[in-house]
Amino acid sequence: MSSALQQRLSRSSPVVFSAYAAGAAFCAYTCIFALRKSFTAATFEGFSFAGIDYKIWLITAQVLGYMLSKFIGIKLIAEMSRGKRALSIAVMVAIALASWVGFALVPPPYNIICLFFNGLPLGMGWGLMIGYLEGRRVTEVLGAGLSVSFIFSSGISKTIGLWVINGWGVSPFLMPLVVAVGFVLPLAGFIWLLEQLPPPSAEDEAARTRRKPMNGVERLAFVRCFAFGLLSLILAYILLTTYRDFRDNYAAEIWQALGYGGSPQMFTLTETPVALAVMIAVSLMMAVKDNRLALLINHAMIGGGFLLVGLATLGFQAGIISPVWWIISVGLGLYLGYVPFNSVLFDRLIATFRHAGNVGFLIYLADSFGYVGSVSVLLYKNFEQQSTGWLPFFIKGSYIVSIVGTLLMLVSAVYFWRRYKSGSSGA
């Protein structure tokens, strides 16, 4: 039985509905992100294990758990029904909180395993959230609202974490639990608001194709149908995930190398304008009604983001732009690519070729391999390139991501254009 609020939302204007849904999704995922990322604000100086910096172990353990979660999510998220989302989120949060309790109570180095069990459930968060929003005529606005939350929350969770350490004198091992507890009740409220959203209307389904759970046979058929194009997209997404994870996890070390160590406000000040700019750019895609054209524009936006990363890095090394504007610029380029992948690119792909299914499957397919790349680079840097500084490694990675990513998006755009022109949807 639908609630009174759900009935009102189903009759509301697109502007009111979008503001409600995007706002609730933004706030909910900001809370979920705070359950995962606040610990990266600490450097854990003075702690090591087996001769390796302790933070490296913690990040590696968490990313391994997160990566495994993405592979599990290919099946779980693709087959998730609407009625199970809220309960799944509650279980996810409970396990994440328990992991931070263990991290605070279990002495080093044994508490490293707690980070694995923190990343394992939280990897499901994105797929559970996007399920509330996909398949609607205003999905661009809703997806943008959800997606920019991890840009904003990445900065705010680290700012709060550093403030808890410096202002309250809380140890780095207790800080993540303190931050997480503060976000639990707000998260419950925002999930309740999302539960009141009505399902996509008949008009939504006509514009964006019906969304439904996908079984194993349907998932395999989709992959076989668009194998080459999906391969190009997944390879590009591996670059974005790897670059984003490195920039996010080692932001404190990069800022320190740039001469801005001890300035917690930099995390938020540089991410907030990026979040706003990306949200506006992605939201404007709602005005494009033709799904094929929108799919190509998404490719162009992502390719442009890849180019911006390289050009901004070149400008920084040439002394044309300051360190602060360089971080903002590469962040803008990164998220101009990363956000469409996580919200609207796959939504438009399904709508263009009229496949019944859901974007959760495609996002988790890309995400699972994306985190394989992230873990691989993390291990390579931390165990094979220990002598290379964080900043030089980041600069070199920026050029590789920019060049290879731009070429991959060009290949993908040509492939899907030709598939559409040939009339081969595989549906």
N, C-alpha and C positions, 0 to 999 in steps of 0.2 A: 504494500500500500504506500503510495507516495505521500510525503508530508506536505503541509501547507506551503512551506518555503519552496519545496521542489515544484509545486504547481505554479507558484508565482514566478519562479525562474523560467519555467517553460513558456510563460506568456510574456516575459520581459523583452525589452528591446535588445538588439545585439550589443549595444554599448554597455548597458547595465549588466547583461549576462557576462560579457567579456571582462568587465572590471571586477565582478565578483569572483569568477572562476580563476582568472589570472592572478588576482591578489591573494586568494586562498592558496593556490598552488605555489606561488613565490614564497609566501611565508612558511608553508609547510616544509618545502624542501630546504629552505634556509635552516630550519630547526634540525632536519635530518643531517644536513652537512655538518652542523656544529657537533653532532655526536661522533664525527669521524676525524675532523681536521684540526681541531684546536691544538693538539699536542705538537704539531709542526712549528708552532710559535717558539717552542723551547729548543735550545741547542744541545742540552744534556752534556754540557762541557764537564770534563772530569770523569765521565763514564765511558767505558769501552768494554769490549768482549772479544777475546781472541785477537787482540791487537787492532781491532777495527772499531771506529767511532760508533757509539751506542745508538745514535739516531739513525744511522744507516741500517742497523739491524731492525729497528722498530719500523721504519718505513718499508723495508723489504718484506717483513712479516705481514704487515697490513695489506700491502699491495698483492701479495700472494693469495691472501684470503679473499680479497676483492676480485682478483682474476678468476679464482675458482667459482666464486658466486656468479660471475657472468656466464660461465659455461653451463652451470646448473640452470641459470635463468633462461637459456635458450628454450628449454622445455617448460619450466614452471611459469614464466611470464607469458609465453605464447599461449599456454592453455589456461591461464588464470581467468576465472569468471568474475563478474562485477561484485558479487556478494561476498567474495573472500578477501577483497583488498584490505579493508580496515583491520580485520583480524590479523592478516599477514603482516601489516605494518606494526601492529602492537607486539607481535612475537619478535619481529626484527629489532624493535627498540629495546625490548626487555633483554635480549641477548647482548646487544651493544652496551647497555648500561652495566650488565654483569661483567663484561670484559674490562670495563674501566675500573670497577671495584677490584677485580683481580690485579690489574696493573698497579693500583695504589697499594695493595696489601702484600702482594708477592714480591719478594726481594729480587733485584737484578742478579744474574741475567735471566732468571727463570720467568720473569714477567714478559719477556719478548713474545712468548706464545700467545699472550692475551691480545696482542695487536692482530694476530692472525684471526682470532675469533671475533674481533671487532669488525674487520673488513668483510668477513664471510657473510653475515646477514645484511650489512648495509649496502652491498652490491645489488640487492634486489630493490632498493628504494626508488631508483629512477624509473624502472619498468612499472612498478606499482603506481607511481604518480602519473606517468604519461597515459596510463589506461583511462584515467578520468577525463582526459582532454582530447584525445585523438578523434579523427573522423568527423569533425565539425567544420562548418563554413568559416568559423573564426579561429580555427586551429593555429594559424600563424601567430595571432595575438596571444592565445593561451600558451602555446609552446614557447614563445619568446619570454613571457612572464615567468614560466617555470625555468627556462634555461638560464636566464640571467641571474637566477637566484644563486647558482653555484659560483658565479663570478663574484657577486656581492658577498655571499656568505663565506667564501674563501678568505676574503680580506677581514670581514667582521669577526669571524671565529678566531682568527689568529690575533687580531687586535684585543679581543676580550681575554684570550688566553694569556697574552703577555701582560695585560693589565692585572689579571688575577695573581700572576706570579709577582710582579713588581709592586702592585698596590696593596695586596693582602698578605704577601709573604708566603703564599702557598707553594709547596714544592712542585717541580715539574711533573712528578709522578701522580700527584693528587689533582693537579689542575684540570686535566681532561674530564674527570668525573664531576668536578664542581661546575664546569661549563655545561656539560651535558645535562645535569639535573635541572639547571635553570631553563632549559629549552623543552623539557618533556611535557609539561602542562600546556604551554602554548601550542605545541605540536598536536596534542589531542584535540584541542579546539579547532584547529585548522583542518584536520582530517574530517571532523564532524561536518564542517562546512562543505568540504568536497563531496562527502557522502550525499548531500542534498541536491547535487547536480542531476538534472534529468538526463536520460540517455539521449544519444543523437536522434534528432527528429527525422522524419521522412525526407524533408528538404536537405538535411545534412547528408543523408545517405545517397540521395540523388546526385549531389555535388561532389562527394568525396568517396563513395563506395561504402557498402555496409562493412562494419568491423565486427569480427567474431574470433573466438579462440581457434587456433590452428593445430591440428593433430600432426603426428610425425610424417604421414604421407603427404599432406598438404605443404608442410615446410620443405620437404625434399623436392617436391615438384616445382615450387617457386624458385629454389636455388638452381635447379637444373635449367629452368627456363631462362634465367638472366645471369648465368654463371660468370661470363666474362665481365659484364658491367659491374656486378657485385664484387668481383675480385678487385677491380680498379678502385672502387669506392672503399672497400675494406682496407686495402693497402694505404690509401690516403688517410683513412681514419686512424690506422696504426700510428702514422706520423704525428697526427694531431694529438692523440691520446698520450703518446710518449712525451711529446714536447710540453703538453699541458701539465702532465704529472710532475715532470722534472721542475718546471718553472714554479709550480705550486708547492711541492714538497721542500724545495731548497730556496724558497724566496728569501728567507732570513739570511742564508749564507750569501746569496747573490747581492742583496742590499748591503750586506756587510762589506763585500768586496768593492762595491761602488762607493763606499764611504758614508752610508746611511744606517749603519748599525745602531741599535738602541733607539730607533724612531718607530714605535709601533703604529703610529698613524699612517705611515707610508703604505702599509698593507691595504688599508681601506681607501685612502686618497687616490691611489693609482688604479684601483679596481672599479670604483664607483662610476667614473666617467665612461669606462669601457662597457660596463653593464648597461648604462643608459643608451649609448650609441648603438650597441648591438641590438638591444630591444627595439629601438625605433626602426632600424634597418630590416629586421626580420618581420616586424609587425606590418610594415608597408607591403609585404608580399600578399597580404590578405586582399589587396585591391586587384590582384591578378587572378581573374576567374578561370582562365584557360590553364588547365593542369599541366599540359605539355610545356607551355611557355614558362610557367612557374618552375617546373623542374629544371629547365635550362638556366633560368635566372639564378636558381639556387646553386647550380654548378659554377656560374660566373662569380657569385658572391664568395663561395668557398675558395675558388681559384684566386680571386683578388686578395683574399685574406692571406693565402700562402705567399703571394708576391709582396704584400706589405711587410711581412716578417723579414724577408731578405733585404728589402730596400731600407727599412728602418735600421736594421743592423749595420748596413753599409754606411748609412748616415751617421750613426753613433761612432763607428770606428774612424770616420773621416772628420769627426769633431763638429759636424753640422747640427746635431741635436744633442741635448743634454741627457744624462743618464735617466732622469725621471721621465722625460718624454720618450726615451727609447723603450723603457719598460711599458709605458702606456701604449705605445705604438705597436710593439710586438704582441701585447695583450689583445689589442683590438684586432690585429690580423689573425691571431690564434682563434679568438672566439667568433669572428666572422665565419670561420670554417667549422669550429666545433659545435656551435649552437644549432645551425641548420641540420647537421647530422643527427643531433639528439632531439629534434622537435618536428621539423617540417619537410626535410628532404625526402625521407622515406614515406611520409604521408602523401606527398605529391606523386611519388613513384607508384604507389599502390593505386592512387586515383587515376593516374595517366593511363595505366594498362588495365584498369577495371578489375583488379583482383580482390576478391573477398578475403580478408585476413586482418592482421593488426601490425602496427609498427613496432610493438614491443619485441616481437620476434626478430625483426631486422636490426633494431638497435642493439639487442643483446648478441646477435650474431657478430656484428661489427665490434661491439664492446669487448667480447671475449678475446678476440684476436688482438684488439687494441691493447689490452692489458698484458698479453703475452709479450708484445713489443715493449711496453713500459717496463715490465719486469726484466727483460733481456738487457735493455739499456741501463737500467738501475744496477744490475749485477756487473755489467761491463765497466761502468764508471767506478763503482765502489770497490771492486775487487781486482780490476785489471788496469785502471787508470787513476789509482789513488794519488799519484803525484801531480796529476793535472788539476788545476784549480777549478772551482765551480764556475767562475765567470768565463774563462777561456773555453771550457767544455760547452757551456751554454751558447756562446757565440758561434762556435763551429757547428753545433747542432742546428742553430737558426738557419744557416745557409743551406744545409742538407735538406731540412724540412721544406724550405721555400722552393728550391729548384725541383726536387722530386715530386712534391705535392702538387705543384702547378701542372706538371706534365701529366700526372695521373688523372687530374680532374678534366683535362682536355680530352684524354683518351675516353673517359667515361661519358662525357657529354656527346662525343661523336657516336659512340656505341648506342646510347639510348635514343638519340635522334634518328639513327638509321633503323633501329628496331620499330620505332613509331611510324616512320615513313613507309616501311615495308608492310605495315598492318599486322605484324606478328606480336600479339600480346601474350600468347601462351595460355590465355584464360580458358 
